Amino acid sequence: MNWDAVGAIGETVGAIAVVITLVYLASQIRQQNRESRIAAVHELNEAFRASITSFQDLGLAEVFSRGKTDFEALSEPDRLRFIAMIQGVFRVWEDAFYQYDAGRLDPRIWTAMVAQFSGYLSLPGVQRVWEIRKRAYNEGFCRFVAGAKATEYQTK
């Protein structure tokens, strides 16, 4: 066997090894992307749970119950509480919007979140908080909220 044949065999083996490596790397990247999307959903769920924890406190639940329909009737301290509660929820939805827009959030999860978000947007008190605080959110999310269709908020 001459050296040219040995060289050709070596190049062929090297090319096959490169192809196998590229297939393996592509597989790993797909797996990493899938895990990243799963982590994004988990993080959003945790953030949402944390943002609504305040609603479990009887006093804050009463503030929400009054503020959702008549924000202006709230005392100054209760207005601050209501704004803080609603802003916490808005921040979670802003993050979800960003994750969805970046392709990291499954459309099925996003659709369910939008359905819930639309209920909140129907509440006059929530609309008032949005008007007061919308400049604190990114432009893309503001466009999303402006175009979102409010649906009936239900508690039963």
C-alpha positions in Angstrom: 0.0 0.0 0.0 1.4 3.4 -0.9 1.3 6.5 1.2 -1.3 8.2 -1.0 -3.8 5.4 -0.3 -3.0 5.6 3.4 -3.5 9.4 3.3 -6.8 9.1 1.4 -8.1 6.5 4.0 -7.0 8.9 6.8 -8.9 11.8 5.3 -12.0 9.7 4.8 -11.9 8.5 8.4 -11.4 12.1 9.6 -14.3 13.4 7.5 -16.6 10.6 8.9 -15.5 11.6 12.4 -16.3 15.2 11.8 -19.8 14.3 10.5 -20.4 12.1 13.5 -19.3 14.9 15.8 -21.5 17.5 14.1 -24.5 15.1 14.4 -23.8 14.6 18.1 -23.4 18.4 18.7 -26.7 19.1 16.8 -28.4 16.5 19.0 -27.0 18.1 22.2 -28.0 21.6 21.1 -31.6 20.4 20.4 -31.7 18.8 23.9 -30.3 21.9 25.5 -32.9 24.1 23.8 -35.7 21.7 24.9 -34.4 21.9 28.5 -34.1 25.7 28.3 -37.8 26.0 27.2 -38.9 23.7 30.1 -36.8 25.8 32.5 -38.4 29.0 31.2 -41.9 27.6 31.9 -40.9 26.5 35.4 -39.4 29.9 36.2 -42.5 31.7 35.0 -44.7 29.4 37.1 -42.6 30.0 40.1 -42.6 33.8 39.5 -46.4 33.8 39.0 -47.0 31.8 42.2 -44.8 34.3 44.1 -46.6 37.3 42.6 -50.0 36.1 43.6 -49.0 34.9 47.1 -49.9 38.4 48.4 -53.5 37.7 47.4 -53.7 34.9 50.0 -53.4 37.5 52.8 -56.9 38.4 53.9 -56.1 42.1 54.2 -54.5 42.2 50.7 -57.3 40.1 49.2 -59.7 42.8 50.5 -57.6 45.5 49.0 -57.6 43.7 45.7 -61.4 43.1 45.9 -62.0 46.8 46.4 -59.3 48.1 44.1 -60.2 45.9 41.1 -63.4 47.8 40.6 -62.8 51.2 42.3 -59.1 52.1 42.5 -59.8 55.8 43.2 -61.8 54.9 46.4 -58.7 53.2 48.0 -56.8 55.0 50.7 -53.3 56.0 49.8 -51.7 53.0 51.6 -54.1 50.6 50.0 -53.4 52.1 46.6 -49.7 51.4 47.1 -50.5 47.9 48.1 -52.8 47.4 45.1 -50.2 48.8 42.7 -47.5 46.6 44.1 -49.7 43.5 43.8 -50.7 44.3 40.2 -47.2 45.3 39.1 -45.9 42.0 40.4 -48.3 40.2 38.1 -47.5 42.5 35.2 -43.8 41.8 35.6 -44.4 38.1 35.3 -46.5 38.6 32.2 -43.8 40.9 30.8 -41.2 38.1 31.3 -43.6 35.6 29.7 -44.0 37.9 26.7 -40.3 38.2 26.4 -39.8 34.5 26.7 -42.5 33.8 24.1 -41.2 36.5 21.7 -37.7 34.9 22.0 -39.1 31.5 21.1 -38.3 30.0 24.6 -42.0 29.6 25.7 -44.2 27.0 24.2 -47.2 28.6 22.4 -49.6 26.4 24.4 -48.4 27.9 27.7 -48.4 31.4 26.2 -52.0 31.0 25.0 -53.1 29.9 28.5 -51.3 32.8 30.1 -52.8 35.3 27.7 -56.3 33.9 28.5 -55.7 34.6 32.2 -54.0 38.0 31.5 -57.0 39.1 29.4 -59.3 38.6 32.4 -57.1 40.8 34.6 -57.1 43.5 31.9 -60.9 43.8 32.1 -60.7 45.1 35.6 -61.0 48.9 35.9 -58.5 49.0 38.8 -55.9 46.9 36.8 -56.4 49.2 33.8 -55.8 52.2 36.1 -52.6 50.7 37.4 -51.5 50.0 33.8 -52.1 53.6 32.9 -50.1 54.8 35.9 -47.2 52.4 35.5 -47.0 51.4 31.8 -43.9 53.6 31.1 -42.0 51.2 33.4 -42.4 48.3 30.9 -40.6 47.6 27.6 -42.0 48.9 24.4 -42.9 45.5 22.9 -44.9 44.5 26.0 -46.7 47.8 26.0 -47.7 47.2 22.4 -48.9 43.7 23.4 -51.0 45.1 26.2 -52.5 47.8 24.0 -53.6 45.2 21.5 -54.8 42.6 24.0 -58.5 41.9 24.2 -59.9 42.1 27.7 -62.2 39.3 28.7 -64.5 38.9 31.7 -62.6 38.3 35.0 -64.2 35.4 36.8 -63.8 34.2 40.4 -66.5 31.6 40.3 
